[in-house]
Amino acid sequence: MTNRPQGQGGKPDTEILSSPETRDNQVAPISWGEEFKATLSLAWPLVLAQLAQFSLQITDVIMMGWLGREALAAGSLAASLLHPTAVFGIGALTAVSPMVAQSIGAKDITSVRRSARQGIWVAGLVAAVIMGILYQSEVIFAWGGQMPHIAREASGYLDYAALGVFPSLGFVALRSLVTAHSETRIILVTTIASFFVNFAGNYVLMFGKFGFPALGLAGAGIATSIVQTFVFILLVLYVAFKENYRRYDIFARFWKADWPRFFEILRVGIPIGLMVMVEVAFFASAVFLMGWLGTDQMAAHTVAVQLASLAFMVPLGMSQATTVRTGLAYGARCFEGIRRAGWISVVIVGLFNSMSCASFLLFPHFLISLYLDPNDPANAVPFTLAVSYLLYAGFFQLVDGLQAMMAGALRGLSDTKIPMIIAVVGYWLCGLPISYFFGFTLGWEGEGIWLGLGIGLAVTAVALAYRFINREKLGLVDGMRPVRVAA
């Protein structure tokens, strides 16, 4: 007989839905064409969901702009703290996705249930830490040398937005479950619905409509928390009542601790969260540097970053699909499937990013005019600056897509610690010092800061690609090699 891991009470820790003989043999990979179709089928709802999610941010930025330049600057400053911390939490919960995908590939139903359930537990822990940071935002901004009145307004937004952190992370945990089952349209539907809730909440609470007081940025923070709670509840109901997920009993005996899986998610997820946070904080640090240059530079940077971030939603959605595809191949012990899943995503994103690069280089004035009115004399300086920044954003589109795909593929193999170190070196030891050197030492100001951003992305992309290419030599797939136990 084959030895099996033992859980509490001496009972088998996993419920295997295939025979040991099937698990010990590698699965033949699907063709390149089939992998292309499978990746696109999984990715397109995720990409659209990312675009819909980003539309919430665009809506917030546009409506903050209606409040004035100072409100826009305060909103950008608030985002420079909210996004890195929230993205850390999202990254940490992203560990649920490859763990569930690997379990599905291995046909291990109990492991799927454990990962999804403990993912929500981890969401609660991480949310508590993030909220504690956000409630100290005014102190943090003062330490960063930001203008007091801008910092005060930004903190007012964050005090309310912090309430939505746990629902947003709980949503990520459940999203990982349904995504690993290649069921992504529900993610798209909930995200689109959240757009309308967010717009209505902003309109009513920011500007004081229908008898509500005009709360400004604080109203936007309240609307953000309402939206996050709304989408989390929708996905909870979907997983609780959809037939496909009833066999997992995710919410049955939910209060019962499963510490081994809880800490396993933290072990895999914290490096992912740190890696993603390092990248986002790298871009957020540029906001601080721009804040030293003035309000016009910060406003211009905000617009250029919004456009670059919008283009990045496609690679971001694709990277989620890549994690699932490589995770499924890893769980099924298919070496060739891992290779094809990784490189198919690079090809798809490379084609898209070539087009986004061309649009940034050829039509910068048109794109900037979507945010800033070029006929308004008050926008003359920030408009010109934003155009120059967007040209730099165009040049780093290709390396940005490559680093996202390679990071997603490595996560599917549960390889997270070294990629985190690569991100720290690429962004903070290379990119940020270069941004400061060119921006302030050489006096290139905003353009120098953007040059450093591009170099940081390039260094990280090359290092991650090297690691994925040499995954077998580096021992990243040793855990999937067949191990037979004597009878």
N, C-alpha and C positions, 0 to 999 in steps of 0.2 A: 504494500500500500504506500501511498505518498503522504508524507507528513504535511500537515496544514497548520497555519498559525492558530494559536488558541487565544480567545478573548476572555472576558470576565466569566467566572464560573466554569472554566474549562471548556466552554462551547466554541465551535469554530468561529473565527473572527470574520470570515467572509463567506458569502453565499455565491458559489461559482456556477455560472450558467452554461459552462462548456466543460468537456472532459479534460483531464490533465494532459492527455496525449495531444489534443488540439492546441492547448496553450503552449506546449513545449516545441511545437513546430512553427517555423516562421510562415507568415501569411504572404501569398504572392501579391505584389503591388498591382494596383490598377494602372492603366496606361497613362501616358502624359496627357492625352486629350481628356480622359475621364477625370484625372486629377484637376485639370483646368476647369472643367465643368463643375466638379464638386466644390472646389474652392470658391468659384464665382457664386454658385448657388447659396453657399453658406454666407459669403461675404456681403452680397449686395444689400440685404436688409440691415446688416450691421453698419455698413457705410452710410446708408440713408438715415439710420437711427443716429449715427454720430453727427451727421449734417443737421438733423432735426434738433439734437441736443445742443449743438453749437448755435443754432438759430436762437436758442434761449439767451445765450451770451450776447449775440449780435443785437437782439431786441433790447436787452438791458443797456448795452452801450449806446444804441441809438436814442433810447428814451432818456438816458442820463445826459446825453448831449442836448436834449430839449431843455433840460434844467440849466444848462450853461457850461462854460469851459471848466469852471472850478469843480462842478459836480462830476464832470467827465474825468478830470484828473483824480478826484477822490475815489471814484469808482475803480479806476485803474490801479490806484494804490491799494485799495481793499483786495482786488483780485490778486495782487502780487503776494499777498499772505494767504488768502483763502485757497487759491488754486494749488500751490505747492503742498499745503497740508492735506487738502481734500484729495489731491491726486496720490499722495502717499497712501492714504487709506484705500483708495480705489485700487492702487497697485497691489497692496497687501492682500486684498480680497480677490484679486485676479488669480491668486494661487489656486483658488477653488476650480477654475476652468481647466488647467492641465490635469489636475488630480482627478476630476470627474471624467475628463476625456480618456485618460489612461485606464480608469476603471471600466468605462464603457468598452474600450478596445479589448480589455481582458475579460469582459462579460462578468464583472464582479458587482452585483447589485447592492450588496451591503455597504461596500466601500463608497459607492455613489451617495447613498443615504447619509453616511457618516460625514462626508466632506461637505455636502450641502447644508446639513443641520449645524455643524460646528462653524461653518462659514458665517452664519448669522450671529453666533456667539462672539466670534472674533470681531465682527462689525461693531458690536456693543463696546468691546474693550477699546478698539482703535478710535471710535467716535468720542469716547470720554476724554481721551488724550488730546484729540484735535480741538474739541470744544474748550478745553482748558487753555490752549494756546490762543485761540481766537478771542477769548474774553480778556486777554492781555494785549490786544492789538495796539491800543493807543500808546502804551509804554514801549512796545516794539518799534512803532513808527517814530517815536521821539528819539529812541536810541539810534535809528537810521538817519537822523538828521532831516526828517521831512517837515514841511511847513505845518505849524500847529493847527491852523484852521482846516487844512486839507486832511490832516491826520484825524482830527476830531470827527469830521463828517464821514470819513471812511470807517472809523470804528463804530459809528452809529449803525451803519449797514451790517457790519460783521456781527454785532451783538444779536441781531435777529436771524441772520443767515446761519449762524451756528446751530440753531435748533433743527435744521434740516440735515445735519451731517449723518446721524444714525440711519434715518430712512434711506438716504442716498447710498450708503454702504450696504445696507440690507438688500437693496435693489440689486447691487452688483453681485452679491453672493447668489441670489436667485437667478439673475441673468446668466451667470456662469453655468448653472444647471441646465437651463433651457437651451443655451447656445451649444453646449456640448452634445445635445441631442439633435443638433442641426435644425432646431426650431427657433428661428430668429424673427419671424414676422411679428410675433407678439411684442418683441422689443421695439420694433418700428412703430407699431400701433400705439403703444403706451407713450413713446417719446413724442409722437406727433400730437397726441392728446395733451401732453404737458406743455407744448408750445402755446396752445390756446389758453390754458389755465394761467400760464405765466404772463401772457400779454394782458389778459383781463385783470389779473392781480396787480400788475404794474400800473396799468391805466387808472384803476380805481384808487390804489393806495398811494402811489407817487404824486398824483395830481389832484386828489381829493374829489373824486366823482361820486355821484349817487349818495350824497350826504356824508361820505367819509372824509376825515381830515386829510389835508395834503401833507404827507409824511416825507416826501422827497426820497433820499437814498434809503432811509429806514424802511419806507414802504416797499422798496425793491427787495430789501432783505427779508421782510415778512413774506412777500410773494414767493421768493426762492424757497423758503422752508415749506410753504403750502404745496408747492409743486413737487418737491422731493417726497413729501409724505403721500401725496396723491398717487404717484407712480409706484411707490413701494406697496401700497395697499392693493393696487390693481394686480401687481405681479403675485403677491401673496394669495389672492383669491384665485388667480389662474392656476398656480401650482397646486393649491389645495383641492380644486375641483376638477381639473383636467384629468381625464382617464389615464393618460400616459404616465402621470407622476404619482398616481395613488399607490402604486406598488412600493414606492419609496417611504411612504408614511413620514414625510419630512417633519410634520408638526406634532406627531404622536410622541408623548413623553419628552416633549421639547426641553423640559427643565433638567433632564438627566444629563449629567456631565459625561463627556467622552474626551478626557484629557489627552490621551495619546494623539488623537486626530486634531484636537484643538492646537496643540503645540506643533504638530507637523505642518499645519496651515501657516502658523506663525514662522516656522523655520524656512519654508519655501517662500512665503509671501512678503515677509519684511524686507529681504533683499530686493524683491521686485518693486515694492513700494518706495524703498530708498532710491533705487535706480531711476524710477519715473519722477520722483520728487526732485532728484538732483538735476534732471533735465529741465523740468518746469521751473525750479528755483533758479537755474542758470538763466532762463529767459526773464524770470521775475527780477533777478538782480539787475538786469538791464534797465528795468523801470526805475530802480533806485538810482542808477547812474544817470539816467535821463532826468530824474528829479533834481539832481545837482546842476543840470544845465538850464532848467527852466520849464515853465508851463507849456510853452509852444513845442519844445522838443518832446515833452511827455505826451502831449496830445497827438503829435505826429507819429510817435512810436506806437501809441495805442492803436491807431488806425492801421498802420503797416502790419503790426502783429496780428490784428484781427483777420486780415486778408491771408497772411501766411498760415495762420491757424486753421482758417476755413479750408484751405487746400490740403492741410494735413489730416483732415477728417477722413479722407479716403485711405491713406496709409494706416491710420489708426484703426479703422474698421477692418481693413485687410489683415492687420497684425493679429487681431483677435481671432479671425478665421484661421490664420496660420498656426496660432497656438493650439487650436482645437484639432486641426488636421495633423500636425506633427504629434500631438498627444495621443490621438487615436492610433496612429502608426506605431508609436512607441509602445502603447499598451498591447497592440496586436503583434509586437515583435517583428515589424516589417522595416528593415534597414533602408531598402530602396524607397519605401513610401515616405520616410522622413526626408530623404534627399529631394524627392519630387515636390513634396508639399512646400519645402522651403524655397526652392528656386522658382517654382511657378508663381509664387506670390511676388518675388522680386521682379519677374518679367511684367506682371500685370501692373504693379505700382510704378515701375520704370516708365511704362508707356504713358500712364496718367501724369506723372510728375514732369515728363517732358513737355506736355501740353500746358501745365500750370506754370512752368518756368517760362515758356514762350509768352504766355498771356501777361505775366508780370513785367517782362522786358519790353513788350510791344505796346501794351495798353495801360501804363501806370496812371496816367492822368485820368482816364475814364474810371478806373477802379477806385482811386482815391476820392473822386467826385461823388461816389455813392455815399460817402461819409461826411465829407466837408464840402461846403458850397464854395467853389472857386471864385464866385463873383462877390463874396462877402469880404470886404477889406480886412476884417479881423482874422480871417483864415489864410491870408496871403502867406505868412511865414510857415505855419504848420503844414499847409498844403504842399509847399515846395520841399520841405524837409521830408514829408511822408513819401513823396515821389522818389526821392533819392534813396530812402531806406528800402522801398519796395524793390528796387533794382538789385540790391544785395540779397533780398529774400528770394528773388528769382534764381540766383546762381546756386543757392544751397538746397534747392528743391530735391535734386536727385540724391544727394547724400542723406538728406533727411528721411526720404522714403526707404533707403537701403538700411539705415540703422533701425528703423521701426520694424522692418520685416525680419531682420536677423535677430533682434531682441525677441520678437514673437515666436520665432522658430526655436530659439534656445529655451524659452519658457515652457514650450511644449515638451521639452526633455527634462523639465524641472531643474535646469541649469540657471541659477539666479545669482549666486554669490560673486563669481568672477565678472559677469556682465555688469554688476553693480560697481565693482572696482574700476572697470573700464570706463564707465560713465563718469565716475568721480574724476579720474585722470583726464579724460577727454574734455569735459565741460569746465571743471573748476581749476585744474592745474595747467590746462592749455588755453581753453577758450576765454575764460574770465580775465586772466592776466593780460592776454592779448587785447581784449576789449578795452581794458583800462589803459594799457600802454598806447594804443593807437588813438583812443578817444581823448585822453587827457595829457599824457606825456608828449605826444606828437601834435596834439591840438586838432585832431580830425573830428572831435566831438561825436555826434550821433553816428556818422558814417563809420568811424573807427570802432564804435561799440558793435555795430552790425557786422563788421568784418570779423571781429572776434567770435561772434555767434556762429558764423559760417564755418570757421576753422575748427571750433569745438565739435560741431556736428560731423565734420569730415573725419577727424581723428577717431571719434567714437564708432562711426560706421565701418571704417576699415578694420578696426580691431575686432568688432563683433563678427564681421564677415569672415575674418581669418579663423575665429573660434568655431564658427559653424562648419566651415569647409574642412577643418581638421577635427571634427567631433569624435571620430573613431580613434584617432591617434591620441587624443586628449582624454579618452576614457569616458566620454559623456553618454555613451549608449551601452556601457558594460552591464548596467542593471537589467537590460532587456534580453541579454543572452540566456539561452535555455540552461537551467540548472536542474539536473535530475538527482533525486534523493533515493538512495538505495532502499529497497523494500525491507 
